[in-house]
Amino acid sequence: MIEFQENFLIQNEILCLRNSEIDELSIQTHLKRLKLFRKGPYKLNEIFVPSQWNSYIKWKYLEPILLSIFDIFAQKKDTFWILDIGSNNGYYSFLIYYFFKKYQQNPRMILIDPVEEFYHQFLFLSQFLPEEDRKNFEFHKIGWENIHNLNQKYDLILCMGIFYHQYNPIDLFKTIHSILKTKGYIILETITVQLESYPLFLIPEKKYSGAKGIWFIPNKMAVEVLLKRLNFQEVRFHSERFIFEEMKNLEYLPGLEQVIDKKDKHFTIEGYPVPYRSFFSAKK
Ligand SMILES: C[S@@+](CC[C@H](N)C(=O)[O-])C[C@H]1O[C@@H](n2cnc3c(N)ncnc32)[C@H](O)[C@@H]1O
């Protein structure tokens, strides 16, 4: 069990939130209206909420990065502004907020995601937070393309699971650079392919691993070169994992055997190198 604070903990890889003022009937009623959760799973009071992905696995990779780049023991009085791009229902925003709070920092979370259903899931989940924490969260139903409208600069920007869906990934990095405070950090997580030797992007002709909407899949070197060319400092590669690690709930997703070549597990059904997920960080 990992306890972040009372009524907010991870147990058996499930994010457990508790608010005694919300009754079971109200939870069930809300859950019927909300679509399947992609990020989770959660336990809300005594009710289990399943999800497509086991999101805890990504957190296991993310937490050591936060510990390695931030001096969390140096207490800061100033507000620590964090932006979560493509926050989905807020799973990682909740964890990151309580991670910094545990170390007596003063976090303020801004979540952006243009998808209506994720906004409603977030609103529902955030009711389980105490009022004093809830007021430190803001969710905007916008894409990163409109982030300048918020007129804010950030100490930390999370860009996880976004990069390969963009058809203008250079603009994405330029935008992030422009809204980071000096000495602020980006933490980037993206699909990568294990093609070494040169900085390269794989462009799938149609689908990749059975998925649509994937444009550019970099190798590790390509991410590093791009960040450096766009004036980020201290570019670091942190970790790489096989993408299907967190696909625990295969009842909701295509199984490995449906997207990996049966004859050679190094390739997808489309004939491309199999996907990995890699974490990077960089400083402005
Ligand atoms: C693959 S999910 C990643 C979710 C989460 N960040 C994670 O790492 O698990 C991509 C998310 O980005 C959101 N999204 C799509 N287009 C976006 C855009 N232009 N700006 C910000 N978020 C976007 C989607 O709605 C979705 O919630």
The ligand as a Tripos MOL2 file, in Angstrom:
@<TRIPOS>MOLECULE
LIG
   27    29     1     0     0
SMALL
NO_CHARGES

@<TRIPOS>ATOM
      1 C1         -3.2160    8.3490  -24.9710 C.3       1 LIG1
      2 S1         -4.1080    9.4150  -23.9240 S.3       1 LIG1
      3 C2         -2.9070    9.7760  -22.6780 C.3       1 LIG1
      4 C3         -3.5420   10.1080  -21.3620 C.3       1 LIG1
      5 C4         -2.5500   10.3500  -20.2080 C.3       1 LIG1
      6 N1         -1.7940   11.5690  -20.4280 N.3       1 LIG1
      7 C5         -1.6230    9.1810  -20.0360 C.2       1 LIG1
      8 O1         -0.4030    9.3600  -20.1380 O.co2     1 LIG1
      9 O2         -2.1010    8.0680  -19.7830 O.co2     1 LIG1
     10 C6         -4.1770   10.9180  -24.8550 C.3       1 LIG1
     11 C7         -5.0580   12.0080  -24.2170 C.3       1 LIG1
     12 O3         -4.8300   13.2360  -24.9090 O.3       1 LIG1
     13 C8         -6.0760   13.8760  -25.1400 C.3       1 LIG1
     14 N2         -5.8930   14.7720  -26.2850 N.ar      1 LIG1
     15 C9         -6.1770   14.5310  -27.5990 C.ar      1 LIG1
     16 N3         -5.8540   15.6110  -28.3560 N.ar      1 LIG1
     17 C10        -5.3330   16.5390  -27.5000 C.ar      1 LIG1
     18 C11        -4.8270   17.8670  -27.6710 C.ar      1 LIG1
     19 N4         -4.7870   18.4350  -28.8580 N.pl3     1 LIG1
     20 N5         -4.3750   18.5240  -26.5760 N.ar      1 LIG1
     21 C12        -4.4150   17.9480  -25.3620 C.ar      1 LIG1
     22 N6         -4.9020   16.7040  -25.1390 N.ar      1 LIG1
     23 C13        -5.3560   16.0080  -26.1910 C.ar      1 LIG1
     24 C14        -7.0360   12.7150  -25.3350 C.3       1 LIG1
     25 O4         -8.3590   13.1120  -25.1170 O.3       1 LIG1
     26 C15        -6.5390   11.7160  -24.3070 C.3       1 LIG1
     27 O5         -7.1290   11.8870  -23.0440 O.3       1 LIG1
@<TRIPOS>BOND
     1     1     2 1
     2     2     3 1
     3     2    10 1
     4     3     4 1
     5     4     5 1
     6     5     6 1
     7     5     7 1
     8     7     8 2
     9     7     9 1
    10    10    11 1
    11    11    12 1
    12    11    26 1
    13    12    13 1
    14    13    14 1
    15    13    24 1
    16    14    15 ar
    17    14    23 ar
    18    15    16 ar
    19    16    17 ar
    20    17    18 ar
    21    17    23 ar
    22    18    19 1
    23    18    20 ar
    24    20    21 ar
    25    21    22 ar
    26    22    23 ar
    27    24    25 1
    28    24    26 1
    29    26    27 1
@<TRIPOS>SUBSTRUCTURE
     1 LIG1         1 GROUP 0 **** ****
